[in-house]
Amino acid sequence: MDLGIKGRRAIVCASSKGLGRACAMALANEGVHVTLTARGAEALKATADEIRKKNPGITVTEIVGDITTPAGREAVLKACPEPDILINNAGGPPPGDFRNWTRDDWIKAIDANMLTPIELIKATVDGMIARKFGRIVNITSGAVKMPIAELGLSNGARTGLTGFVAGLARQTVAHNVTINGLLPGPFDTDRLRGNLAFNAQKLGKTGRGAAQGPRRGQPGEALRHDRGIRRGLRIPLQRARRLHHRAEPAARRRGVSRDDVARTGKGSPCPEW
């Protein structure tokens, strides 16, 4: 299926491993020029090199830095000042007991998992609106809909982001700029393995199978158009599709022409990607 995004430019945060890496590779496979960022230089270079090898026709830019800091965001936006696609993603705060969390712990979680995505949206959304095309995806957590007690820091910060975006998305969609959230369940990432180890330790379990848990999806499955996405992501797909298809009529009401909205390539004016 042609998603109609070939030649677009994307920023993919925390893209050296896990779901961020899977997103970057999927976008590159569609012909999107990608700007990758992560803190670990070695893992980031390995991902960038693999994408270049598989997709020699696209531009891959790698920026080593912490996207949760002003300096990290500035470096990424300097490398890709006018992205058409923004994938917000960052490692979640550690699990624990809320009784042990300090104010600084809460501020750090909110900075990384709520305010950082908002700052990146703020820096890019007006350009997307002016160009009449934009796709923003926030990778958060299934815990936004079904909170997990030991992930309270993540629950609070990511739910705050979801609430903010819910209001903003209703404004930007009229300009063919959609904002959606991916709410992943259990995928086999470093983050999940760390959480399982924490729970195993809390329960006093040891041994090879202590932190196994139920079947976990692989990061690449999050982007497949088959049972993998339905099993692994707690995303209201039908609602997201309706939001995409509302973009064109809403834009017409604002005086935006069909040709402007259709600048996504072949097929539907507002393709589902």
N, C-alpha and C positions, 0 to 999 in steps of 0.2 A: 504494500500500500504506500503510495506516494503521499507523504504528509505535507508537501508543499512548502518546505522550509529550507530547501537547498540554497546555499549562498548566504543564509542568515548568519548573524554573529551571536554567540552565547557566552555568558559568564556562568561557570559552574563552580560553586563553592565547595570546599572540602572534598575535592575530586580525585585525590590520590588513591583512595580505598573505598570499599563499601558501596553504598547507594549513589554517592556522588560520582564515583568512578564509572558505575554502570550508566548513569545519566550522560556523562561526557562521551562515553563510547557509543551510546545509542544515537546521540545527536550527530556525532562525527559520521556515523554510518549513513545518516540522512543528508550528508553534504554540508553540515553546519560548521563554520569556523569557530573553534572553541578556545576560550581563555580559561585555563585551569589554575586553581590556587589551593594550597595546602601548606601546613607547617613543615612537614617532613620532605626535605629536598630529594632524598634518594627515591622514596616511593613515588613522589610526584613526577620525577624524571622518567621512571620506569613506565608509568601510565602514559605520559606524553609520547614517549618513544614507541610504545605499542600502538597508540592511535595513529601516529605518523606512518608507521609501517603498513597498517591496514588501510589507511585512507590517505594516500600520497597527494591527492588533489586539494586537500584542505589545509588551512593554516592553524597550527596548534601553538598557543602561547602559554608558557608556564610561569607562574609568579609564586615564589616561595614567600610565605608570610602568614600572619594570623589575621584572618578576615574579621575577627571580633574586635580588632583594634583600629583606631583611625588611620594609622600608618598602613596597615594591611589593606584596608578598603581603598585608600588613596592610590596605592600601587596598582591594584586591579583595575580601577576605573581609569587610570592613566593609560594602561595597556589596551583597554577596550572601553572607550568613552561613550559609545553609542550602541549598546547591545540591543538586539531584538528579542533576546530570550535571556531570562535571569533565573537561575536555579539557586535558591537560598537553601543552605545546608550548613550545619555545624554540629559538632559532637555535643551530646547532651551532658548536663551536670551529673556528678556521681550520685548513686543511690545512697540512701541512709535513713536515719530517724529524724523527723523534723525537730525533735527536742534538742538535737545537737547542732542544728544549723544556726549560724549567726547572720546578722544583717549583711555582712560582707558576702556570705555564701549566696544569699538571695539576690543581691545586686549583681554579682558575677553571672548568675544564671540568667537574669533578665537581660543583661547587656549582651550576652552571647546568643540567646535563643529567642529574644523578642526585639530588642532595640537594633541589633545588627541587621536583621532582615529589613526592618523599617527604614533604616538609614540607606540601605542599598536600593530599596524601592524608591525612596525620596530622590535619590541621585539619578535614577534612570527613567522613571515613569513619565515624566513630562516630555522627554525626547521620544518615547514610544508613542505617546498621544499625538505629538506633532507629525510623526511619520505614519500615523494611523495603523500601526501594527505593534503588538507587544504580547509576549507570553511570559508571565511570572509564575513560578511554581515554588511553593515553600514546602520543603520536606520537614515534617514535624514528627508526629508519633501517634499511633493508635490510642495512646493514653490520653489524648485530647478528648476522645469520646468515652473511653473507659479508663478512668484514672487508676494508676497503680500506686499503692501507698508509699512504697520506698522510693518512688520516682517523683516525689512531691515538688522538688525544685523544677524538674522538667514539666510536670503537669501545669504548674502555675505560669511559667514563662511562655510555653507554647500555646496554651489556651488564650493567654493575653494577645499573642500575635494573631491567632485565628479570629478573635473578636474584632481586632482592629481591621484586618483585611476584609472581613465580611462587609463592613461599611464601605471601604474604599473601592472594592471590586464592583459594586453597584454603580459607581460613578465612572470608572475607567472603561467598563464594557461598552459604553456608548461610542467609544473611539476605537473599537476593535483591539482593546488591550484587556486581556483576561488575566485574572489572578486566581489561582487554585491551590489547594493544599493536598499533598500526599501524606496520608496517615499510615505509615508502615507498621505492620505487625512484626512477627519474629523472623528477621532475616539474619543469615549467618555472617555477622559482622563482628569486629572487635568490640563494639559497644554492647552487643547482645551477650557475647561470651563473658564480658566483664560483669554484667548484671546477673547472669546465671551463677557465676562464681560467688558473687556477693550473697545471693540467696542460699546457695549450698553451704557457705560458711555460717550463715545465720542459723541454719537448721542443723548444723553440726554434721553435715554429710561430707564424706570424703571418698576418694577413689575415682576411677576413670569415668564412671557413669553418673557421678553426683550432679554435674551441671549440664546434662544432656538436654532434658526438657523435651517438648514435642518436636515434630518435624519442623525444620526451619527452611524458609525459602532462601534461594541464592540471590544476591543483589541483582543480577541480570534479569531475574524473573519478574521484578517489579515493573518492567517496561514491556512485557510481552502481551500480545493481544490474545491471550488464552486463559486457561484456568489459573495460571500462576498469579496474574494480577488480582483475580477475584479472591484467591485464597490469602495472598500476602498483604494486601493493602485494604485498610478500612477506609476507603474513599467512597463517598456517595456518587458513583459514576453517572447515574442518570441525571442527578442535579448538575454535575459539571457539564454534561452534554447540553442540557437546556441552557446553561449560562453561555456556552459557546454560540449556540444557535440564536440566542437573543441579541447577539452583537450586531448583526446586520440590520434588523428592523429598528433597534434602538438608535443606531447610527443614522438611519434614514430620517428619523424624527428630529435629529439634530442638524440635518442638512448636509450630511456626509454622503457622497455619491456611492453607488454600488461598486464602481470601478476602484474607488479608494479602498473600500473594504476588501475587495477581491485581490488585493496585492499579495496574497499568500500563494499564488501559483495556480495550478490546475485543480479542477474539481470544485468542491463546496467552497463558498466564500469564507466560511469559518471552519476549517478542518479541525477535527478532533485529534489532538496529538498529546 
